[in-house]
C-alpha cells in the first residue's frame, strides 16, 4: 500500500496499489489525536480506461489542501485521509482494491468512478461489507440492473449519480434528426458492461430507435482491445450505414476508425459514447477526428457551481488547465462532484459510524458543479440521481487541436449550445 504523508509536504505517492494522502494540522495535538476519517477513491488510473481518471490527481490534490484544517464530523474536527487506488482498468482489480480498502485500511466511505467495469465491482464490495459508497461516470442502468438491483428495494449502501441510457438515446436521436441521413445505424457495441446494456433489446438503443424508424445493422458483440474490425466495417458498408454509434473504449475506436478510413468507409455521422469523450482520444485520430460527435456530461459552459467554494464550471476548468498544462476533460467535473457529495455527507452525519454516514448519504440533496444530486427523490430509484446530458461535436480548435462544441440541448435546455451538428 502507498505510504501516508503529511499533505503539507505536497507529496503524492503512487505505486502499484495506488496512493494515500493524509491531512494533518501541525501543532494541534487534540486535532492530530482525533481518529482520522478515511475516504477510499478507486478509478482506472492506468490501462485502456485511464483517460477517465486523467483529472483525478488534480482534484484530489486540491481537496487535500481543503482538508488541511480537517473536517467536522458529528461535532468533532477530524483529520482526513484520501486513499487512492488504481483499478488498472480491470474489474477483478477494482474488486480487490475495494476489499483491501475496507478490510485492511478501514475506510469510512468509498468513492468510485468510471465505467461499469470499475463502479460495479467496487459497489458490490461495499454493499457486501456494509460500507457507504458513492459512484459516478457509468450510465445508471448497467450500474443498477447488472448488479441485480430490484426497483422495489434498491440497495442499502451504494448510491450513484449520472445520466441513463434513456438520456443518451434521446440526445443521439436529437442530433441525428437535425441532419439528412438514410436513418440506417451501425452498432459498434463491445462485449462488456456498457456494450451489453446499450445493445440490450429491452433497455438499450434498439427498442427506442426501431420505434423511431431507424434501421439497425448490428454485427454482434466484439471483445475489448480487438485489433481487427474488418467484419464490422464490411457489415456497415453492405448495410449502407450512414450513422455509426456505439460505446467502445478509446483504443478500440481508434483502431476501428483508422481501419474504416483505410477501407473507404465514411458514414455521414459518427456519434460514439465513451471513446470520444476526451481530447487525447480525438487527437490520436489526427485530422479524421474532426466532426466526430458524442454525449457531453460536463463542460466549462455548464451553468453550475461548486458547493465547496462557489467556483463556476469555467473557473474549475481554467484552474485545471493552468495547474496541469492540459486541456479540460469531462470527468473533471464529476471527480470534483464526487468529493463535493462526500464532504456534504460527512458533515451531515450524526455519528462517525457506517450506518450514520449511510443515512446521511441516503438523504443527499446538493447543488454540485455537475448539477443537482438528490437521492430518494425523483430519480429512477432511491439509489440513483440523474445528471443532465447534452450532445457535442469535435471541431478544429484554436488553443488546442480540437474543441468540443455543444450542438444539442433538447434534454437540458439550461445548458447553452454553441452550434449545430455538421455532417462528416
Secondary structure, 3 states (H helix, E strand, C coil): CCCEEEHHHCCCCCCCCEEEEEECCCCCHHHHHCCCEEEEEEECCCCCCHHHHCCHHHHHHHHHHHHHHCEEECCEEECEEEEEEECCCCHHHHHHHHHHHHHCCCCCEEEEECCHHHHHHHHHHHHHHCCEEEEECCCHHHHHCCCCCCCCCCCCCEEEECCCHHHHHHHHHHHHHCCCCCCEEEEECECCHHHHHHCCCCCCHHHHHHHCCCEEEECCCECCCCCCCHHHHHHHHHCCCCEEEECCCHHHHHHHHHHHHHCCCCCCEEEECCCCCCHHHHHCCHHHHCCCEEEECCCCCCCCECCCCCCEHHHHHHHHHHHHCCCCCCHHHHHHHHHHHHHHHHHHCCCCCHHHHHHHHHCCEEEECCEEEECCCCCCCCCEECCCCEEEEEEECCCCCEEEEEEECCCCCCCCCCCCCCCC
